[in-house]
Amino acid sequence: QVQLVESGGGLVQPGGSLRLSCAASKIRFSIATMGWFRQAPGKQRELVATITSSGGTNYVDSFKGRFTISRDNAKNTVYLQMNSLKPEDTAVYYCNTIPILRAAGMEYWGKGTLVTVSS
């Protein structure tokens, strides 16, 4: 079955960095546009960045210059390098395809990985 497994989150101090990974299985990863999303406490999930199958990237303005999305098609993995982290970056981070994966008529999301930015 389709699976997205995010990892790499944790507790980091303001100004620090983290690299998130998302391993995908049972999807045609090499031809999929992938995205990173996040959901902060009490807020809706929001898009962070996308990357096409050929490596073209796009970022929501508020993340430009601090976050970098990349992918390794041989490993079916998409990454998010996050630098200069701020407390407001605290959220659960998810990856997904664009458009969002659906299974049994519902959107499919992995469990995400929690990033906490705090001193």
Buried (B, 14 or more C-beta within 10 A) or exposed (E): EEEBBBBBBEEBEEEBEBEBBBBBEEBEBEEBBBBBBBBBEEEEBEBBBBBBBEEEEBBBEEBEEBBBBBBEBEEBBBBBBBEEBEEEBBBBBBBBBBEEBEEEEEEBBBEBBEBBBEE
